[in-house]
Amino acid sequence: MATLKDIAQEANVSLATVSRVLNDDPTLSVKEETKRRIFEIAEKLEYRTTTAKRATVAKKQHQHIVALYNYKQEAEVADPYYLSIRHGIETQCEKLSIELTNCYDNQLDTGLSNVTGVVLVGRSNTKVINQVKKITDNICYVDFTDHAQPFDSVDIDLTRISKQVTDYFIKQGYQRIGFIGGQDSESTPDIREEAFAEYGSLKGVVKDQDIYRGDFTSSSGYELTKKMLKTGDYPSALFIASDSIAIGVLRAIHEHGLSIPEDIALISVNDIPTAKFTFPSLSTVRIHSEMMGVQSINLIIEKQRDDREIPIRLYVPGKLKLRGTTQ
């Protein structure tokens, strides 16, 4: 009886590559020619396993995934972070020949049929979750994790990022650090703000008066910063919840006649494309948001393929990119 090793030797590839190809691993990146050669050799050697048969059947099944975003589509214009997540979802669906339906503002399209999985982008309320459960139990969160639900999730560790930025400023000698952020809804506190306030208070560098909250837009950052500067008593270092907010913050500080980072230093989150071209260029935490979208599709496919019941939580790492807004 033929083995994986026999196929690998004849195809001149690794044993792992043969195994992943025959199991239809969506995360594998190899040439189509290589995949075809492996399948041809496996057929010639009459290699058959339950897994291979299941993968063959799965390939023939029609896949229809719904991406349900908890924000209006206009938010993608104000913050490229959201656009990048959608791009990752769409790119992976196109790569795997998966039908995709995008729905915004937590509004499911009526008449959806043959749905094999749902990606929930952002936090969803109970009503929406119950609607989705009626369609499928193959559900994956992106940019949010709900440990009370048996859903897969692809998220970022905002708590760790908030602590990392705080620790960096402390090491640079700053004794007072402020926060300018946003909030999706009045009942939904931002994780960055919560983690920053708690950790910064323990470190003795954060006061309630130095926390400013609006929405995740440049105009909000601009208005909040003007309000902060008008007090005449403000911190010399700022943690900004997103690059989009930070662009407004930069403008307000410049208009006030202050120098960055000499008078006020700041670090934001996301590393959107324009972050390199602001003046000064933004120091920020790079979030691989497109990869978050890609991996959500991979989890949806893998769960259906393997009949997995245990939820998987993936955390995509962030990386601090120091540029002109820090010393």
C-alpha positions in Angstrom: 0.0 0.0 0.0 1.3 3.4 -1.0 2.3 5.8 1.8 2.6 9.6 2.1 6.4 9.1 2.0 6.1 7.3 -1.4 4.1 10.3 -2.8 6.6 12.8 -1.3 9.6 11.1 -2.8 8.1 10.8 -6.3 6.8 14.4 -6.2 10.1 15.7 -4.8 8.4 17.6 -2.0 8.3 17.3 1.8 6.1 14.8 3.7 4.3 17.8 5.4 3.5 19.3 2.0 1.9 16.1 0.8 -0.1 15.7 3.9 -1.4 19.3 3.8 -2.3 19.2 0.1 -4.2 15.9 0.5 -6.0 17.4 3.5 -6.9 20.5 1.6 -5.3 22.8 4.1 -6.4 26.4 3.1 -3.4 28.0 4.8 -0.9 26.2 2.6 0.7 28.3 -0.1 2.1 26.2 -3.0 1.9 26.3 -6.7 -1.1 24.8 -8.4 1.2 22.8 -10.5 2.7 21.2 -7.4 -0.8 20.4 -6.0 -1.9 18.8 -9.2 1.3 16.7 -9.4 0.7 15.4 -5.8 -2.9 14.5 -6.5 -1.9 12.7 -9.8 0.8 10.7 -8.0 -1.6 9.8 -5.2 -4.2 8.6 -7.7 -1.6 6.6 -9.7 -0.3 4.9 -6.5 -4.0 4.3 -5.4 -3.4 6.2 -2.2 -6.7 6.4 -0.3 -7.5 7.6 3.3 -10.6 8.8 5.0 -9.1 12.2 5.3 -8.3 12.4 1.7 -11.8 11.3 0.7 -13.3 13.9 3.0 -11.1 16.6 1.6 -12.1 15.7 -2.0 -15.8 15.8 -1.1 -15.3 19.2 0.7 -13.6 20.6 -2.4 -16.7 19.8 -4.5 -19.1 21.4 -2.0 -20.2 24.9 -2.6 -19.0 27.3 0.1 -21.0 30.5 0.9 -19.7 32.7 3.7 -21.4 35.8 5.1 -19.2 38.6 6.5 -21.3 40.7 8.9 -19.7 44.0 9.9 -20.9 45.8 13.1 -20.3 49.2 11.5 -21.6 51.1 8.4 -19.5 50.9 5.3 -18.6 54.5 5.5 -16.4 53.6 8.5 -13.9 52.0 6.1 -13.3 55.5 4.6 -12.7 57.1 8.0 -10.5 54.2 9.2 -8.5 52.0 6.7 -8.1 49.4 9.5 -11.7 48.2 8.8 -11.0 48.3 5.0 -8.0 46.1 5.5 -9.9 43.4 7.4 -12.5 43.3 4.6 -9.7 43.1 2.0 -8.3 40.0 3.8 -11.7 38.3 3.9 -12.4 39.0 0.3 -8.9 38.0 -0.9 -9.0 34.6 0.9 -12.5 33.9 -0.4 -11.5 34.7 -3.9 -8.4 32.5 -3.5 -10.4 29.5 -2.3 -13.3 30.1 -4.8 -15.8 30.8 -2.0 -19.0 32.8 -2.5 -19.0 35.8 -0.1 -21.8 38.2 0.9 -20.9 41.4 2.8 -23.5 42.8 5.2 -23.0 46.1 7.2 -24.2 47.7 10.3 -25.2 44.3 11.8 -28.0 44.0 9.2 -28.3 40.6 7.7 -29.5 40.4 4.1 -32.9 38.7 3.8 -33.1 35.7 1.6 -29.7 34.3 2.4 -29.4 30.6 1.6 -26.9 27.8 1.7 -24.7 29.7 4.1 -21.8 27.5 5.3 -20.2 30.1 7.7 -20.5 33.6 9.1 -17.7 36.0 10.0 -18.7 38.5 12.7 -16.5 41.6 12.4 -16.6 43.5 15.7 -18.9 43.0 18.7 -22.5 41.9 17.9 -25.5 42.2 20.2 -27.6 39.3 21.4 -30.3 39.8 18.8 -27.8 39.6 15.9 -26.1 36.5 17.4 -29.4 34.7 17.7 -30.2 35.6 14.0 -26.9 34.2 12.9 -27.3 31.0 14.9 -30.5 30.3 13.0 -28.4 30.3 9.8 -25.3 28.3 10.9 -23.3 27.2 13.9 -20.1 27.8 12.0 -19.3 31.3 13.3 -16.0 33.2 13.7 -15.4 36.6 15.3 -12.9 39.0 14.0 -11.5 41.9 16.0 -13.5 40.7 19.1 -13.6 37.6 21.3 -16.6 36.5 23.3 -15.6 33.7 25.8 -19.2 33.2 26.7 -19.9 32.0 23.1 -18.6 28.8 21.5 -17.3 30.7 18.5 -13.9 30.8 16.9 -12.2 34.2 17.0 -9.3 36.1 15.4 -8.3 39.1 17.6 -5.5 41.3 18.8 -4.3 41.6 22.4 -5.2 45.2 23.0 -4.5 44.8 26.7 -0.9 43.8 26.1 -0.5 46.6 23.5 -1.8 49.2 26.0 0.7 47.9 28.6 3.5 47.9 26.1 3.0 51.5 25.1 2.7 52.6 28.8 5.9 50.8 29.7 7.7 52.4 26.7 6.8 55.9 27.9 7.8 55.1 31.5 11.2 53.9 30.3 11.6 57.2 28.4 11.1 59.0 31.7 7.5 60.3 31.2 5.6 60.6 34.5 2.2 61.6 33.2 0.6 59.9 30.2 -2.8 60.7 28.6 -5.2 58.8 26.4 -7.3 59.9 23.5 -9.6 57.2 22.1 -13.0 56.3 20.8 -16.0 54.1 21.7 -18.2 52.1 19.4 -21.2 52.6 21.7 -22.0 54.1 25.1 -22.4 50.7 26.6 -19.2 49.3 25.1 -16.0 50.5 26.7 -12.9 50.3 24.6 -10.4 47.6 25.8 -7.4 49.9 25.1 -8.8 52.6 27.4 -9.7 50.2 30.2 -6.4 48.4 30.1 -4.4 51.7 29.9 -6.3 53.3 32.7 -6.0 50.4 35.0 -2.3 49.6 34.3 -1.3 53.3 34.2 -3.0 54.0 37.5 -1.1 51.1 39.1 2.2 52.6 37.7 1.2 56.0 39.0 1.3 57.7 35.6 -2.3 58.0 34.6 -5.1 60.3 36.0 -8.8 60.3 35.1 -8.6 63.9 33.9 -6.1 62.9 31.2 -8.5 60.4 29.5 -10.5 61.8 26.5 -13.1 59.7 24.7 -14.9 60.4 21.4 -15.2 58.3 18.3 -12.6 56.7 16.0 -12.3 59.6 13.5 -9.7 62.2 12.8 -12.2 65.0 13.5 -12.9 63.5 17.0 -9.1 63.4 17.7 -8.8 67.0 16.6 -11.6 68.3 18.8 -10.6 66.2 21.9 -7.0 67.5 21.6 -8.1 71.1 21.4 -10.2 70.5 24.5 -7.2 69.0 26.3 -4.8 71.8 25.3 -7.3 74.5 26.2 -7.0 73.4 29.9 -3.4 74.5 29.9 -2.6 71.4 32.1 -2.0 68.4 29.9 0.4 65.3 29.8 3.6 65.3 27.8 2.9 61.8 26.4 -0.2 60.5 24.7 -1.5 57.0 23.9 -3.9 57.3 20.9 -6.4 54.5 20.2 -6.0 54.6 16.4 -3.9 56.2 13.7 -7.1 57.9 12.3 -7.6 59.6 15.6 -3.9 60.5 15.8 -4.0 62.4 12.5 -6.5 64.8 14.1 -4.4 65.0 17.3 -1.3 66.0 15.2 -3.2 68.8 13.5 -4.5 70.2 16.8 -1.1 70.1 18.5 0.6 71.9 15.5 -2.1 74.6 15.5 -1.5 75.2 19.2 2.2 76.0 18.3 3.7 73.0 20.1 6.5 70.7 18.9 6.2 67.0 18.5 7.8 65.0 20.2 9.6 67.7 22.2 6.5 69.1 23.9 4.1 66.2 23.4 5.1 62.7 22.3 2.5 60.2 21.1 2.0 56.6 20.0 -1.1 55.3 18.2 -2.3 51.9 17.0 -2.8 50.2 13.6 0.0 51.5 11.3 -2.3 52.5 8.4 -0.4 53.4 5.1 -0.6 57.2 5.8 1.1 56.8 9.2 4.6 57.0 7.5 3.6 60.3 5.8 2.2 62.4 8.6 4.4 65.2 10.0 6.1 64.0 12.0 5.6 60.4 11.0 3.5 58.4 13.5 5.0 56.1 16.0 2.4 53.3 16.1 1.7 49.6 16.9 1.4 47.7 13.6 -1.7 45.5 13.5 -1.8 42.9 10.7 -5.5 43.5 10.1 -5.6 41.9 6.7 -4.2 38.7 8.1 -7.0 38.7 10.7 -9.5 38.6 7.8 -7.6 35.9 6.1 -7.4 33.7 9.1 -11.1 34.0 9.9 -11.9 32.4 6.6 -9.4 29.7 7.2 -11.0 28.8 10.5 -14.5 28.7 9.0 -13.3 26.3 6.3 -11.2 24.2 8.7 -14.1 23.8 11.2 -16.5 22.6 8.6 -14.0 20.3 7.0 -12.9 18.6 10.2 -16.3 18.8 12.1 -14.4 20.5 14.9 -16.4 21.4 18.0 -13.9 23.1 20.3 -13.5 26.9 19.5 -10.1 28.2 18.6 -9.0 31.7 19.7 -6.2 33.2 17.5 -4.3 36.4 18.5 -2.5 38.2 15.8 0.6 39.9 17.3 1.3 43.7 17.1 4.7 45.3 16.7 5.7 48.8 18.0 7.0 50.9 15.1 8.9 54.0 16.5 9.0 57.0 14.2 8.9 60.8 14.5 6.3 61.3 17.2 8.5 59.7 19.9 12.0 60.7 21.0 
